[in-house]
Amino acid sequence: MKIERFEDLKVWKYAKDLAIEIYKLTLNEKFRKDFGLREQIQRSSVSILSNIAEGYERNNNREFIKFLVYAKGSAGEVRAQLHLAYSIGYTSETEFKSIYKKVVDISQQLSNFIKYLKGNL
């Protein structure tokens, strides 16, 4: 499949699905009341897909790599915030493990994409 826009990138699609899942998770009663953590994990999840999109639109592999690194950093933020949410009882173990696995997968995809782009500079 030819990539003609950022919406064609598999990692962007996964990141969008993750953000939707995070927003749904933060609708639960306990999470919804914690404005700080709720907004931070939402912003971090949105930052992943936004940085992928912004980097792609720069039309420059060096710039794209920089924004993919930012996206990977945001994925780390989501993982950290997810750990906290689980530890204080805002999410079940099942929810935590499912979302955590998705974030780790996105981080790995971003790492592989960065390596690929660096090899083509």
Backbone bond lengths (Angstrom), bond angles and torsions (degrees), N, CA, C in turn:
res aa  C-N    CA-C-N  psi(-1)  N-CA   C-N-CA  omega(-1)  CA-C   N-CA-C  phi
1 M - - - 1.450 - - 1.522 109.61 -
2 K 1.307 116.04 130.27 1.454 120.56 179.10 1.529 109.20 -81.31
3 I 1.316 115.25 135.25 1.465 121.47 178.61 1.527 108.02 -90.16
4 E 1.306 115.94 113.08 1.462 120.54 -179.50 1.522 112.57 -111.07
5 R 1.323 116.77 -15.20 1.465 121.58 179.74 1.520 107.99 -156.08
6 F 1.308 116.58 161.34 1.470 118.54 -175.29 1.523 112.12 -61.51
7 E 1.325 117.63 -27.39 1.463 120.86 179.36 1.530 112.76 -64.92
8 D 1.325 116.85 -14.83 1.468 121.54 177.79 1.526 112.51 -83.45
9 L 1.320 117.36 -13.94 1.468 121.15 -177.18 1.527 110.63 -75.27
10 K 1.320 115.42 127.97 1.465 120.80 179.92 1.529 111.34 -58.90
11 V 1.318 116.81 -41.82 1.465 120.39 -178.07 1.533 110.88 -65.66
12 W 1.324 117.66 -34.21 1.471 120.22 177.02 1.522 109.98 -67.09
13 K 1.328 116.91 -42.07 1.471 120.95 178.79 1.528 110.28 -61.38
14 Y 1.326 116.75 -43.69 1.470 120.54 178.32 1.529 110.91 -63.21
15 A 1.332 115.55 -41.04 1.467 120.07 179.91 1.533 110.64 -64.84
16 K 1.309 117.01 -38.93 1.469 120.63 177.36 1.532 109.94 -63.67
17 D 1.330 116.56 -44.98 1.472 120.39 178.50 1.529 110.94 -61.54
18 L 1.331 116.38 -38.87 1.464 120.47 177.56 1.525 110.62 -62.13
19 A 1.322 117.31 -46.35 1.468 120.75 -179.85 1.524 110.80 -59.52
20 I 1.321 116.56 -42.08 1.469 120.26 177.40 1.522 110.14 -61.21
21 E 1.323 116.56 -43.31 1.465 120.65 179.62 1.529 111.48 -64.05
22 I 1.326 116.75 -39.58 1.471 120.85 177.68 1.529 109.82 -63.71
23 Y 1.313 117.13 -44.57 1.470 119.91 178.68 1.528 110.83 -60.09
24 K 1.322 117.22 -41.19 1.472 120.40 178.50 1.531 110.60 -66.03
25 L 1.328 116.26 -41.54 1.469 120.70 178.75 1.520 111.15 -59.81
26 T 1.323 116.70 -40.03 1.466 120.38 -175.60 1.531 112.76 -77.95
27 L 1.311 117.05 0.43 1.468 120.61 174.74 1.529 112.33 -81.08
28 N 1.348 116.84 -15.66 1.463 117.48 -178.42 1.533 109.39 -65.06
29 E 1.321 115.78 155.07 1.467 121.94 -169.44 1.526 114.03 -55.00
30 K 1.316 116.89 -48.29 1.474 119.66 -178.27 1.527 111.70 -65.01
31 F 1.321 116.25 -47.42 1.457 121.37 -176.97 1.532 110.63 -65.52
32 R 1.301 116.05 -41.25 1.468 121.84 -176.36 1.529 111.98 -58.34
33 K 1.330 116.55 -32.89 1.464 121.23 -177.32 1.526 113.55 -79.92
34 D 1.321 117.02 -17.47 1.469 121.50 179.85 1.529 108.26 -92.75
35 F 1.340 115.20 84.14 1.467 120.31 -173.24 1.522 112.63 -57.87
36 G 1.315 117.49 -41.86 1.460 120.70 -176.60 1.515 112.91 -62.68
37 L 1.323 116.66 -55.85 1.461 120.36 -178.08 1.523 110.81 -67.35
38 R 1.332 116.26 -40.08 1.470 119.99 -179.84 1.530 110.25 -58.65
39 E 1.324 116.44 -51.01 1.462 119.42 -177.98 1.529 111.45 -67.02
40 Q 1.321 117.97 -36.43 1.460 120.51 -178.38 1.526 111.48 -66.98
41 I 1.319 118.12 -44.60 1.470 119.64 -179.59 1.526 110.41 -69.83
42 Q 1.334 116.72 -33.06 1.461 119.11 175.43 1.528 110.35 -65.29
43 R 1.326 116.49 -47.67 1.478 120.37 -179.98 1.530 111.32 -61.67
44 S 1.319 116.41 -41.31 1.470 119.70 -179.58 1.523 111.15 -63.92
45 S 1.329 116.45 -41.04 1.467 119.06 -179.24 1.533 110.71 -68.33
46 V 1.324 117.02 -39.50 1.464 120.77 177.93 1.527 110.33 -67.31
47 S 1.315 116.84 -33.12 1.460 121.63 -179.92 1.533 111.52 -62.15
48 I 1.316 117.47 -32.85 1.475 120.04 179.73 1.526 109.39 -60.57
49 L 1.328 117.26 -56.80 1.463 119.38 -176.74 1.525 112.00 -69.70
50 S 1.328 117.40 -31.73 1.462 120.43 179.59 1.527 111.73 -67.41
51 N 1.317 117.19 -41.14 1.469 120.17 178.99 1.520 111.91 -68.61
52 I 1.328 116.82 -35.93 1.467 119.28 175.32 1.526 109.21 -61.31
53 A 1.334 116.11 -46.57 1.464 120.80 -178.93 1.525 111.46 -63.99
54 E 1.326 116.63 -47.31 1.463 119.72 -178.02 1.521 111.17 -62.87
55 G 1.322 117.02 -43.89 1.460 120.04 179.06 1.517 112.42 -62.18
56 Y 1.316 116.39 -41.89 1.464 120.41 178.82 1.523 110.73 -60.61
57 E 1.314 116.37 -42.81 1.463 121.65 -176.38 1.526 112.91 -70.29
58 R 1.314 118.67 -11.29 1.468 121.68 177.80 1.526 112.16 -72.68
59 N 1.345 116.82 -17.05 1.474 121.85 178.53 1.528 112.81 55.60
60 N 1.313 115.99 38.09 1.452 121.40 -178.71 1.532 106.22 -151.76
61 N 1.325 117.03 120.37 1.466 119.82 -175.35 1.527 113.56 -60.59
62 R 1.319 117.65 -36.45 1.471 119.41 178.66 1.530 110.46 -63.23
63 E 1.317 115.83 -44.23 1.464 120.60 177.85 1.530 110.25 -65.62
64 F 1.319 116.58 -42.08 1.458 121.49 -179.70 1.529 109.87 -59.78
65 I 1.311 116.85 -44.88 1.464 120.78 178.62 1.524 110.25 -58.62
66 K 1.320 116.87 -44.58 1.465 121.09 179.95 1.536 110.53 -57.43
67 F 1.317 117.00 -44.37 1.457 120.07 -178.74 1.529 112.21 -73.71
68 L 1.326 117.42 -30.23 1.468 119.60 173.91 1.525 110.48 -65.86
69 V 1.319 116.61 -36.07 1.471 120.91 175.81 1.533 109.61 -64.41
70 Y 1.335 117.55 -41.63 1.468 120.24 175.69 1.528 110.58 -61.20
71 A 1.323 116.66 -42.78 1.464 121.07 179.10 1.525 110.39 -60.90
72 K 1.328 116.13 -41.46 1.468 120.74 178.70 1.526 110.36 -63.78
73 G 1.327 116.98 -38.78 1.461 120.81 175.82 1.518 111.58 -62.55
74 S 1.314 116.66 -40.89 1.468 120.58 177.95 1.525 111.10 -65.26
75 A 1.318 116.82 -34.71 1.469 119.89 176.03 1.534 109.89 -63.13
76 G 1.324 116.70 -38.22 1.463 120.24 175.49 1.520 111.24 -62.73
77 E 1.332 116.66 -40.32 1.466 120.67 176.77 1.524 110.71 -60.14
78 V 1.320 116.77 -45.26 1.468 120.27 179.80 1.523 109.90 -59.85
79 R 1.335 117.11 -43.18 1.474 119.79 179.46 1.521 110.67 -61.42
80 A 1.324 117.29 -44.17 1.467 120.80 -179.45 1.533 110.60 -63.12
81 Q 1.322 116.67 -44.68 1.458 121.09 -179.26 1.523 111.36 -67.92
82 L 1.317 116.10 -33.72 1.456 121.02 177.04 1.532 110.77 -65.74
83 H 1.337 116.45 -40.89 1.466 120.46 175.13 1.528 110.52 -57.66
84 L 1.319 116.22 -46.01 1.460 120.66 179.96 1.525 110.71 -62.75
85 A 1.321 117.02 -46.87 1.468 121.27 -179.72 1.528 110.70 -58.18
86 Y 1.320 116.98 -41.54 1.463 120.55 178.90 1.527 110.57 -67.92
87 S 1.316 116.84 -43.78 1.468 121.26 -177.58 1.522 113.40 -62.82
88 I 1.333 117.07 -29.40 1.470 118.95 -179.70 1.532 112.39 -101.37
89 G 1.324 115.95 10.20 1.459 120.23 170.88 1.521 116.49 85.74
90 Y 1.336 117.69 20.83 1.462 120.29 179.24 1.526 112.61 -85.79
91 T 1.315 116.29 -13.34 1.455 121.27 -178.35 1.522 109.37 -142.36
92 S 1.304 115.88 150.26 1.468 120.33 177.62 1.523 109.50 -78.08
93 E 1.305 115.65 165.74 1.457 120.40 177.47 1.528 110.55 -61.88
94 T 1.318 116.09 -40.38 1.466 120.90 179.85 1.524 110.92 -62.67
95 E 1.340 117.43 -46.80 1.461 121.34 177.90 1.526 110.48 -61.56
96 F 1.336 115.67 -46.12 1.461 120.63 -179.77 1.526 110.94 -56.66
97 K 1.325 116.55 -51.97 1.469 120.43 -176.53 1.527 111.82 -62.89
98 S 1.320 116.90 -40.32 1.461 120.99 -179.08 1.530 111.40 -64.97
99 I 1.324 116.36 -49.70 1.467 119.85 -178.57 1.524 110.52 -69.44
100 Y 1.337 116.80 -41.10 1.461 120.44 179.47 1.530 110.76 -57.34
101 K 1.321 116.26 -44.63 1.464 120.92 179.70 1.526 110.39 -59.79
102 K 1.323 117.23 -40.80 1.464 120.72 179.63 1.528 111.56 -65.24
103 V 1.334 116.74 -40.28 1.461 119.77 -179.86 1.532 110.35 -67.23
104 V 1.313 116.93 -40.65 1.464 120.52 177.89 1.529 110.03 -62.99
105 D 1.328 116.77 -40.43 1.460 121.13 178.29 1.532 110.72 -62.27
106 I 1.322 116.58 -43.90 1.468 120.38 178.14 1.526 110.36 -62.59
107 S 1.324 117.58 -42.35 1.473 121.11 177.70 1.524 111.09 -59.12
108 Q 1.319 116.28 -42.17 1.464 120.58 179.51 1.526 111.01 -66.34
109 Q 1.325 116.42 -41.94 1.466 119.86 177.19 1.528 110.77 -61.02
110 L 1.329 115.98 -42.45 1.465 119.87 178.69 1.525 110.67 -63.21
111 S 1.337 117.54 -43.26 1.469 121.02 177.89 1.522 110.97 -59.03
112 N 1.318 116.07 -46.07 1.464 119.90 -179.68 1.534 111.62 -64.93
113 F 1.315 116.85 -39.18 1.461 121.72 179.16 1.527 109.86 -65.20
114 I 1.333 116.48 -42.62 1.469 121.05 177.82 1.522 110.22 -60.29
115 K 1.328 117.30 -46.36 1.475 120.94 178.88 1.520 110.63 -60.54
116 Y 1.320 116.71 -43.12 1.455 120.66 178.89 1.530 111.17 -60.52
117 L 1.314 116.71 -48.08 1.469 119.93 -178.59 1.522 111.63 -65.79
118 K 1.318 117.16 -37.96 1.472 120.02 178.16 1.523 111.28 -63.36
119 G 1.320 115.11 -33.79 1.466 119.85 178.31 1.515 113.37 -71.57
120 N 1.330 116.56 -14.04 1.464 121.07 -178.80 1.533 112.64 -111.50
121 L 1.333 116.96 19.62 1.474 119.44 178.20 1.520 110.51 -80.62
